[in-house]
């Protein structure tokens, strides 16, 4: 479900939480200090498909989200390194496909660490997924109940909205 009425001068931000199995996405609009939910969802490539086709599916699906919601900017969560190097490498490939989609649509793509996102949204750099979902629901009440992957993506978009506003204010000073 999406709210598509967007005022002039507003910026549409696409937040992305990349994953090979499930990539969360969320679109918010920022206008001045106001933040409003537009849409969110999850892209899930067929798990039985070959690796290259799963990456192409991510690229195409995220590109379709960019086009459908006329996004102005994008932000993505950085990859964290886990204990399994093979899993980390595969996640890196998925992240690249997800990152290329908005770039292909002419959007700038900001990158934020998981701890920075948690700190910006929850106030603590080591918050868990339930805390993130709770704060996303508080900050974007019209989004309703949001599943973990989409909540993480909306958290990325919220972080970008907050940090871009600070950068714009610092540039004006």
Steps between C-alpha positions, in 0.01 A plus 500: 500500500650835402422864553603682183400862574836673530536877540731707280843550655483172688768234464409135451754271662533129432652302788644158424592206723679263261484124522522215252187329637303809606577862418294750692407834349320804631412839355454811712451866414682771685388860483679730738489326837199286410537135409222295343465136396419427137547125450704198603547138405735209453661362187551124518668333203412134440740301720518220242623735227869508408705760686536731199124497438432585864732801469328609179162461671618735780632754249175503301265498799676784683515694174124457467455642853715803407286564194163431662561743786700764308775495762745790518772344716588160640683367803623150573630315802868409485593131511622365829761226494386180668676176588434337164706664222290333228175643643658843533614490137154394378341779703749739342386389155134552596584842643672596174193402296271689737730805496525506120123520452458855639829606341365384163199730560731798562465503879784572737548211742617569856642223717457464875639251750256284695608661829446853366151405378411350839635804682311743272167319534509344847770702674721199568753352259431144609120497483327180389248454219197526729619838629554623144152384393348667807666835425415482129137452599521800735673724246284388205164403653320491164729212394314264734665178611816452299691172473869496596663538155276788397533660846878491463471662157273773636757553778765555230274756331432676833875513571568651159223758548649604836860513384429676169306766690800558726731520199269748326482715814877489544547600135267797541694631801 
